[in-house]
């Protein structure tokens, strides 16, 4: 009897807890809207989220504790326009969208390609650079393809991509399965090591990655896609910030600043 | 890129940039967990039946949820609970909250066991000489229970300090993230860098469990507190 009562009590507590949890958001009064750009200017810092493990777009030097890369310079331009300094939040690429939606970061600058799924959750800036994807092989390889879906007939497990990227999504859209038809690697340099060591025959990467590694390894491009646009991201509720972001990008192209940065970082 | 750093300099880099954050997260999570866990334990031992049920339900619930899921709930699910904090600190606060809530469930088990293992005859004796229940608890049971709880509690410390590495994916530069950053800069040093991180975790975990675990057990035996 007591045991039964205890079980019922626990279930009630669980149910009650869930009900309270459900209503927690509505218990807090919706605050009057403060544009994030005002918050940025009053606190003097611009919080930008990135995943600093992707040179030449963004990386972190442990030698002198600084962030560097193309996206870093772009974010600095935007911060300079608002007269503030950038505070970087370095997190997982997968967590960035969640953090921006939740309001922990003001903007994402992480070489994030524009696509519809992302645009449903966050507001994209205008394109600040376009990047093509390329299929690369070793110089000695005789592999040749004319379209991306030629990859589906290549031998199993012999293609590598970086995990969580649009390249992986592309292969999955062709009906290929990670771990069965291709291998994923967490980082670009691990991918390049695998390609060089013969674990994979071809790698599908962003073209700047090829540019960055072509001096180290004997590799060549056998196929490249049309360039895809990269965007900076913020919340839809912050049109003022989005306006500043777009303004900086467009003016940067007008006066040549961004072209100079592209030459600096992508050669 | 620049030339490879030597292993001692990687060690000190991780030690200086990562370890303090890891320790602060651990101390805060254990501290809040201690307060809530103690309340829950008292609820379960001395509380009315309904209070005991609530305590026990909380424990069962929290022990069944992974910490990472809890962090996601607080950080991205209901970030409004930290509306008073600057947005930069909301994710850190979510991590501390999630770790404390989970730790509280385990700590309440530890303290409940400790309180129960103090011979109930002592409570009766204290009541017989005219102490109120709360006085008897405060002066007779609690001092012994806390001492008894120490060995098991160090185990909880060693769990929480390792769970702080979940903060890695939420933009907190703690020990794992510092090691990750070094590895990203020098991919050829992945293995040694992660080994150094492992050694650092071990260095802050083992001595504590050793000193407060085994030595405390010995002292407890000498003092004759608790069961056989």
Interface residues (C-beta under 8 A of the other chain):
Chain A: X6 X9 X10 X13 X14 X17 X24 X25 X28 X31 X39 X43 X45 X47 X49 X52 X53 X59 X60 X61 X62 X63 X65 X87 X89 X90 X91 X92 X94 X95 X98 X99 X101 X102 X103 X104 X105 X106 X187 X189 X190 X193
Chain B: X2 X5 X13 X17 X50 X53 X54 X56 X57 X58 X60 X61 X72 X75 X76 X78 X79 X80 X81 X83 X86 X87 X88 X90 X91 X168 X169 X170 X171 X173 X177 X178 X180 X181 X182 X184 X185 X187
